[in-house]
Amino acid sequence: MALKHTMIGLTLFVSLCCAAQQNYLELHQIVTDSARVFTSQEIEDLKSKLTNFESETSHQLVVLTIEELGNQTIEEYAFGTFNQNKLGQKDKDNGILIVFAKNDRQVRIEVGYGLEPYITDGVASRIIRNTMIPEFKEEDYFTGIDLATTQIITFLNEPEALEEFKQEIASEGDMNGWVKLFMGLFLSIFVAAGGFLFYKSYSGIVEMFRGMMIGKLGLLQGVFMVFFGILPMLFALVFVGMPLFFATMIFDMGIHWDNYETMLDDFSWIYWVIGGFFLFTMTLAIVKILIKGKDGFKLSLYKNDSTYMRKTFSSSGSHSFGSSSGSSSGGSSSFSGGGGSSGGGGASGSW
């Protein structure tokens, strides 16, 4: 609890600082479709449902769609908009704001202080994940938001339904927690093994560059050695990359791989990667030469130093960069808020 209050306090401080510098949208409707994702009939149906809910309970459930967030996170934007418009009743803080950012593909349910015991972070998160995101992925934005508002209204009107929902979350969390822990440990083995192989392979390549620069490894043989040294390094990257790729899906890290499809259409970035790799490696080799200070810069086309080759690249020798250099690290005005406020409770999601 202490950690949660600390994080909420930090969020409040940051958000208030941002709010002081930004004027948020002034809401005059209980449904504001700035992103134009709803039809006129859909807006009227949603407004009617939410207005009736407010009349019956005094809870304000407000929907806002926008094109994009700009330079803010959706948490900052929702918090600032909620408090600037004072959603919910002053003495009850019973407002809820759903912010949908179309171009950023993000959504947030911001919950007022008074409703946080009911629409908890876990409840809001599960509504977003299981109810809204599947519809958003199909670009059926109205259905996702409509179903979510219906769910929230049901939970606030029917305590039994809310309690059952919370129990499902708890049981799902227990099961998913153990599964994710096992999968995390399993994947970490591959990441650690791949990381170690990458380190050893890359250290060897750095040493090959150093050897060529001090004239103890011939350029002709060195180039071939670098080429074959890169192969296990690429294999190690696959060993590391694949588990990390699966981890982003298992642990729902919000990374959208479809956003990187353009990289498959234009491979010019590969030249920058290759150039950067060799430039960085040569820089490390030069630094290593300067740190050791025993050998000067010298080039040899094909002649090798047999003693150096035996000690550095034989199976019994060490070619680790770390061991050689010692240490190296790197509308209408019929709607208005009732004076309520939010402490940052709720949940966010992306698709």
C-alpha positions, 0 to 999 in steps of 0.5 A: 500500500505504501508503494502504491500511495508513493507512486500515486503521489508521484503521478499526481505531482508529474501530472499537475506539473504538466497540467499547469503547462497544458490546457485540456479540452473543455468537455460540454458533452457526456460523449465528445467524439473529436476523433470522429470514430462514431456515427451520429446515431451511435453518439446519440445512443451512447449519450442517452445511456450515459445520461440516464445512468448519471440521472439514476446514480449521480455517477458521471461516466464520460467518453472522449475520443481524440486523434492523438496525444501529442507529447503526453502519455495517455495517463497524463492526458486523461488525468489532466482532462478529468481534473480540469473538467472536474468530473463527478460530484464534488463530495463523491468524486464519482466520475469515470473518464474513458479516453480513446486516442485513435492514432496512438492506438491507446485507451484509458479508463480514468477513475475518480477517487470515490469509485476506485474501490469499485472500478479498481485498477484490476477491473479497469485493466481487464475491461480494457484487455478483454472487452475493448481491445479485441473490438479495437483491433477489428476497428470497431471502436464504437462496439468496444467503448459501448460494451465497456460502458455497459460493463461499468454501469452493470458493475456499479449497479449490481454489486454481485456482478462486480464481486464475481468479476473481481473473483475471476480476476483473482483466480486468473491472476493466481494462475497467470502468475505461476504460468508467467513465472515459469515462462519467464524463467524458461525464456530467461535461460535462453536469453542468458545462454544467448547473451553469453554466446554473443558476449564471447563471440563479440569479444573475439571480434574486437580482439581480431580487430585489435590484432589487425591494428597492431600487426599481429594478425594479418589483414587477409586472415583477419577478415576471414576470421571476422566473417566467420566470427560474426556467424555465431554472434548472429546465432546468439542474437536469434537465441536472445531475440526469439525469447524476448519476442515471445516475452512481449506477447506473453507479458503484454508489454504493449509492443506492436510488431505490426508497426515495424512492417515498413522495415521489411519494405525498405532494407536501407537501415541494414547498411546503417546497422552494419556500418555502426557495428564495424565503427563501434567495434573498431572504436573498442579495439582502439580503446583496448590498444590504448589501455594496454599500451604495449603495442603501437598501431601497425598493419600486416597484409598476411604475416601473423605473430604465431605466439600471439595467435596461439595464446589468443585464438587457440582453444586453450587461450583467452580472447575475451575483450573483458579479460584482455582490457581489465574492466569495461562497462557500459457541441451543446453546453448541457453537460458539465462536471460536478466538481469531482477529482481523480487521484490517478486510479484506472488502467490503460491499454494499447492495441 
